[in-house]
Amino acid sequence: MNKVALITGAGSGIGRRCVLALLREGYSVVLAGRRLAALHETAAQAGSSASRTLSVQADVTDPASVASLFQETTSAFGRLDLLFNNAGVNVPPVPMENITFEQWRSVIDTILTGSFLCTQAAFRLMKNQDPKGGRIINNGSISAHVPRPFSAPYTAAKHAITGLTKSTALDGRIHNIACGQIDIGNAATEMTKKMQTGVPQADGSVAIEPTMSADDVARAVVYMASLPLDANVLSMTVMATQMPFLGRG
């Protein structure tokens, strides 16, 4: 049976690399994101495998847009085997008292509410399809364990993703839906490009940080997805080996 995956935030970075990796594994893939041109660029990079893609412009913070996304997925492929809740945004690192309400909401709505809405829609589809069930992978962060300076919205959202992952894994059992989380540290994407010139450290200094290829993350996601539904990676950390995560700063 040809498996079907849906990836949010598929127009760049980790989402794009995961699309290409899953296509190489034989999946059909639904690409979701706000920028349709970026989704088409991802699909174009797949070459002949692009025939197994569907690009859908979608806003994961909007319930109606999410409902339409999953309806298009069902209409095109008839089922869903894997949802990767990858969409996320961040705001500039500024002192907590200077974060605007709009900045807070943009991060929480995209990372947390978007993941919840997509998970909810995936449950409705996965529990009623034949064969029943599927897998959901949430894009967490090592920020869920150790925050960076001036990162309250992002860190709070990623902490909440950990709670959502555990609740999803528990509530999904009766429907044969597995859920796990991948906590990523310093994958080289546009979002982490500033690490090449230096980012704030806990001691007040600014330092360049090592990164790793986003393809390494994609390989980890493919592994998590490859397991049978009676096995689950509940939590995985994939990080640049040399990054300042362990130890005292």
Secondary structure, DSSP 8 states (H G I E B T S, - for coil): ---EEEEESTTSHHHHHHHHHHHHTT-EEEEEES-HHHHHHHHHTTGGGGGGEEEEE--TT-HHHHHHHHHHHHHHHS--SEEEE----------GGG--HHHHHHHHIIIIIHHHHHHHHHHHHHTTSSS--EEEEEE--GGGTS--TT-HHHHHHHHHHHHHHHHHHHHTGGGTEEEEEEEEE-B-SGGGGGGGT-EE-TTS-EE----B-HHHHHHHHHHHHHS-TT----EEEEE-TTSTTSS--
